[in-house]
Amino acid sequence: MPTAFVTGATGFLGLNLVEQLSERGWIVVAYHRPTSDTARVTRFPVRLAEGDIADFDAVAAAVPQGVDAIFHLAANTSMWSRRDAEQTRDNVEGTRAVIAAARAKGAKRVVHVSSWAAYGLEHGSIHESTSQSGQFSKVNYVRSKALAEQEMKRAAAEGLPAVIVNPAHILGRYDHEGWGRLFALVATRKLPGILPGSGSFCHAEAVARAMIAAVERGRMGHNYLLGGCDANFGEVIRLIGDLAGQPVPRRTLTPFSIRVVARSKAIAAVFTGREPALTPEAAEMMLARPRLVSTKARDELGYQPTPLRLMLDDAYRWLRGEGYLTLPADAAAPEPRRRPALAER
């Protein structure tokens, strides 16, 4: 049986990947931080390995000799500038640690999970050939992910059998912190308005499948954009409202108002010391309008995007089943209205 070493295994995408690897008979070593909640990942037949992602010795010690594939998913996704130094360490030094371990242990393949944001926030349509500008971004998450990707590309140019995937906005099961927060705001009628941004959306299951396909068919040193459905946030919010049986705001927030609120909350955080609910960095990510072209991933990895409503339905049902969504007491929790396509899953 093939062996996989997965960093970030306890996270949203990591759990989707571990689930699929386990179903395919892989032996999985799940690397996680000492503070990570391992309750969900241990539902699968994994071997846990604990350590700091930027600890070169700890990572190398955890990687099995001759491992068939290293999947590097671990990333610090903070949007608060106060954590920039920690984030750069985790994302850039962590990637260097994975590269060093892959070399030392003779990994047969490395799949590095980057982000659409590595290309920068100013683009519209993004292809693999689009010039990357993320390393110059004022948003440290974007900058650190771009720099981490550069480390992996440099290693690939030097002979490391590495492939890079760049997912769009990811939706699906096991996410209660990222897009799961938007579900909660809609379900509890606390969303102040429709967000003005847009982007490409991909399903966590489809991303995990593409990552596994990259082990066998991905070209060394190449990027694969994993996009899917292009939609504005208004459409996403209305579909979530439909699933939850809740009304959604009619007014659309302006970029100016979002930036003003984010700046005011950042100023308040200077005095409270608590991370604000909306930061200027998060506002810039929210206002970007990326559209990923996934032709290369379709042709070479067999990547199959998922319809937007199906992605949202999958996420909604998981959130409800796990108790993360509580609908208002005066409203019934209706069964989501399903379209025929959903029944074919």
C-alpha positions in Angstrom: 0.0 0.0 0.0 1.3 3.5 -0.8 2.2 5.8 2.1 1.3 9.5 2.3 2.6 12.1 4.7 0.0 14.9 5.1 0.8 18.3 6.8 -2.3 20.2 7.9 -4.2 16.9 8.2 -6.6 18.2 10.9 -7.7 21.2 8.8 -10.7 21.6 6.5 -9.0 20.5 3.3 -6.7 18.1 5.1 -9.6 16.1 6.4 -11.1 15.8 2.9 -7.8 14.5 1.6 -7.2 12.1 4.5 -10.7 10.7 3.9 -10.1 10.0 0.3 -6.6 8.6 0.8 -8.0 6.2 3.4 -10.8 5.1 1.1 -8.2 4.3 -1.5 -6.1 2.2 0.8 -3.2 4.6 1.5 -1.3 4.5 4.7 -1.5 8.0 6.1 0.8 9.8 8.5 -1.1 12.9 9.7 1.3 15.6 10.9 -0.3 18.2 13.2 0.5 20.9 15.7 0.5 20.0 19.4 -2.6 22.2 19.9 -4.6 20.7 17.0 -7.9 18.9 17.6 -7.4 15.4 16.3 -10.9 14.1 17.0 -12.0 14.1 13.4 -8.8 12.9 11.7 -8.6 9.9 14.0 -11.9 8.7 12.7 -9.8 7.5 9.8 -7.0 4.9 10.1 -4.1 7.3 10.4 -0.8 7.4 12.3 -0.5 10.7 14.1 2.8 12.7 14.1 3.0 15.8 16.2 5.3 18.8 15.7 5.8 22.4 14.6 5.6 22.7 10.8 8.7 25.0 10.8 10.8 22.6 13.0 13.1 21.0 10.4 14.1 18.1 12.7 10.6 17.3 13.8 9.2 17.3 10.2 12.1 15.1 8.9 11.7 12.7 11.8 8.0 12.3 11.1 8.3 11.6 7.3 8.7 7.9 6.5 11.7 6.8 4.5 10.9 6.5 0.8 7.4 8.0 1.3 5.3 7.8 -1.8 3.8 11.2 -1.5 4.0 14.3 0.7 1.0 16.5 0.7 1.9 19.9 2.1 -1.4 21.6 3.2 -0.4 23.2 6.5 -0.7 27.0 6.3 -1.3 29.9 8.6 -4.3 31.7 7.2 -4.4 34.6 9.7 -5.7 37.9 8.3 -4.4 40.0 11.2 -1.2 41.9 10.7 -0.1 41.4 14.3 0.5 37.8 13.4 2.5 38.5 10.2 5.9 37.3 11.6 4.4 34.1 12.9 2.6 33.6 9.6 5.7 34.1 7.5 7.5 31.6 9.7 4.8 29.0 9.4 4.2 29.4 5.6 7.7 30.0 4.3 9.9 28.3 6.8 7.4 25.5 7.1 7.6 24.9 3.3 11.4 24.9 3.5 11.2 22.3 6.3 9.0 20.1 4.1 11.3 20.4 1.2 14.3 19.5 3.4 12.5 16.4 4.8 11.4 15.4 1.3 14.9 15.4 0.1 16.3 13.7 3.2 13.7 10.9 3.1 13.6 10.4 -0.7 10.0 11.3 -1.2 8.7 10.1 -4.6 6.4 13.0 -5.0 5.5 16.2 -3.3 2.1 18.0 -3.8 2.2 21.6 -2.5 -1.1 23.3 -1.9 -0.6 27.0 -2.7 -3.5 29.4 -3.3 -5.1 31.4 -6.1 -3.9 34.4 -4.1 -0.3 33.7 -5.0 -1.1 35.3 -8.3 -2.1 38.5 -6.6 -5.4 40.2 -5.8 -5.5 42.5 -8.8 -6.2 40.0 -11.5 -9.5 39.0 -13.1 -9.0 35.9 -15.2 -6.1 33.8 -14.0 -4.2 31.2 -16.0 -1.2 29.2 -15.0 0.8 31.5 -17.3 -0.4 34.7 -15.5 2.4 36.6 -14.0 2.4 36.2 -10.2 2.5 39.3 -8.0 1.5 37.9 -4.7 5.0 38.2 -3.3 4.5 42.0 -3.4 1.1 42.1 -1.7 0.5 44.2 1.4 -1.6 41.3 2.7 0.8 39.0 4.4 -1.2 35.9 3.8 -0.9 36.5 0.1 2.7 37.4 0.3 3.7 34.4 2.5 1.8 31.9 0.3 3.5 33.3 -2.8 6.9 33.2 -1.2 6.3 29.6 -0.1 5.3 28.6 -3.6 8.5 30.2 -4.9 10.5 28.0 -2.5 8.7 24.9 -3.8 9.3 25.9 -7.4 13.0 26.5 -6.7 13.2 23.0 -5.2 11.4 21.5 -8.2 13.9 23.2 -10.6 16.7 21.6 -8.6 15.1 18.1 -9.0 12.5 17.7 -6.3 9.5 15.9 -7.8 7.1 18.5 -6.7 3.7 19.6 -8.2 1.8 22.8 -7.1 -2.0 23.2 -7.0 -3.7 26.5 -6.6 -7.3 26.1 -5.4 -9.9 28.9 -5.6 -12.3 29.5 -2.7 -12.9 26.1 -1.2 -16.3 24.9 0.0 -17.4 21.6 1.5 -17.5 19.4 4.5 -15.3 20.0 7.6 -15.2 23.8 7.3 -16.7 25.6 10.3 -14.2 28.5 10.5 -13.8 29.9 7.0 -16.8 30.0 4.8 -18.7 28.2 7.6 -18.8 31.6 9.3 -20.7 33.0 6.4 -23.2 30.2 6.7 -23.7 31.1 10.4 -24.2 34.8 9.7 -26.9 34.0 7.0 -28.6 31.3 9.1 -28.8 33.6 12.2 -29.8 36.7 10.1 -26.8 38.6 11.3 -25.2 39.4 7.9 -25.4 43.2 7.5 -25.5 43.2 3.7 -24.5 41.5 0.5 -20.7 41.3 0.0 -19.6 43.0 -3.2 -16.8 40.6 -4.3 -16.8 37.5 -6.5 -14.6 34.6 -7.4 -14.1 31.0 -8.4 -15.4 28.3 -6.1 -14.2 24.8 -5.9 -15.4 21.7 -3.9 -13.0 20.3 -1.3 -13.7 16.8 -2.5 -12.7 17.7 -6.1 -9.6 19.4 -4.8 -8.6 16.4 -2.8 -9.1 14.1 -5.9 -7.0 16.5 -8.0 -4.2 16.4 -5.4 -4.2 12.6 -5.5 -4.2 12.6 -9.3 -1.2 15.0 -9.2 0.8 12.3 -7.6 0.5 10.1 -10.6 -0.1 12.6 -13.5 1.1 16.0 -12.4 4.1 17.4 -14.2 7.1 18.3 -12.0 7.3 22.0 -11.2 4.0 22.8 -12.8 1.0 24.7 -11.4 -2.5 23.5 -11.7 -5.3 26.0 -11.0 -8.4 24.4 -9.4 -11.3 26.7 -10.0 -14.8 25.8 -10.9 -17.9 27.9 -10.6 -17.5 31.6 -11.0 -20.1 33.5 -8.9 -20.5 36.7 -7.1 -20.9 36.7 -3.3 -24.5 37.8 -3.7 -25.4 34.6 -5.5 -23.6 32.5 -2.9 -25.4 34.3 0.0 -28.8 33.9 -1.7 -28.2 30.1 -2.2 -27.1 29.8 1.5 -30.3 31.6 2.5 -32.3 29.3 0.3 -30.7 26.2 2.0 -31.3 27.6 5.5 -34.8 28.9 4.7 -33.7 32.4 5.9 -34.1 35.8 4.2 -31.0 37.6 3.2 -30.2 41.3 3.1 -31.2 43.2 0.0 -28.6 46.0 0.1 -25.1 45.4 -1.2 -22.3 46.8 0.9 -19.8 49.1 -0.9 -16.1 48.5 -1.0 -15.6 51.8 0.8 -17.9 50.9 3.7 -16.2 47.5 4.1 -12.7 49.2 4.2 -13.9 51.8 6.7 -15.3 49.2 9.0 -12.2 47.1 8.8 -9.9 50.0 9.5 -12.0 51.1 12.6 -12.0 47.5 13.9 -8.2 47.3 13.4 -7.8 50.6 15.4 -10.0 49.2 18.2 -7.9 46.1 18.3 -4.8 48.1 19.2 -6.5 48.9 22.5 -8.3 45.6 23.1 -5.5 43.3 22.0 -8.2 41.0 20.5 -8.2 40.0 16.8 -11.0 41.9 15.1 -13.8 40.2 13.3 -12.9 42.1 10.1 -9.4 43.2 9.3 -8.1 45.4 6.5 -6.3 42.4 5.1 -9.5 40.3 5.1 -11.4 43.2 3.5 -8.9 43.2 0.6 -9.2 39.4 0.1 -13.0 39.8 0.2 -13.0 42.5 -2.5 -10.8 40.6 -4.9 -12.5 39.1 -8.0 -10.4 36.2 -9.2 -11.6 33.9 -12.0 -9.5 30.8 -12.3 -9.2 28.9 -15.6 -8.9 25.2 -14.9 -8.5 23.8 -18.4 -5.0 22.4 -17.6 -6.2 20.7 -14.5 -9.2 19.2 -16.3 -7.0 17.9 -19.2 -4.1 16.6 -17.2 -5.5 15.7 -13.8 -9.1 14.8 -14.7 -10.3 17.6 -12.5 -14.0 17.9 -12.4 -15.6 21.1 -10.9 -18.7 20.7 -8.9 -21.9 22.8 -9.3 -22.1 25.7 -6.8 -25.3 24.6 -5.2 -24.1 21.1 -4.6 -20.9 22.5 -2.9 -23.0 24.7 -0.7 -25.5 21.9 0.0 -22.7 19.6 1.1 -21.2 22.3 3.4 -24.6 23.2 4.8 -25.6 19.6 5.7 -22.3 19.0 7.4 -22.6 22.2 9.5 -26.1 21.4 10.5 -25.3 17.8 11.3 -22.3 18.8 13.5 -24.3 21.4 15.3 -22.5 24.5 14.0 -25.7 26.1 12.6 -28.5 27.1 14.9 -31.5 28.6 13.1 -33.6 31.3 14.8 -36.0 29.8 17.3 -39.0 31.3 15.6 -38.2 29.7 12.3 -38.5 26.1 11.3 -35.4 24.4 9.9 -36.8 23.4 6.5 -35.3 20.6 4.4 -33.3 22.4 1.7 -35.1 22.6 -1.6 -33.2 20.2 -3.9 -32.8 20.2 -7.6 -32.8 17.0 -9.6 -29.0 17.2 -10.1 -28.4 16.9 -6.4 -30.2 13.6 -6.2 -27.7 12.2 -8.7 -24.7 12.6 -6.4 
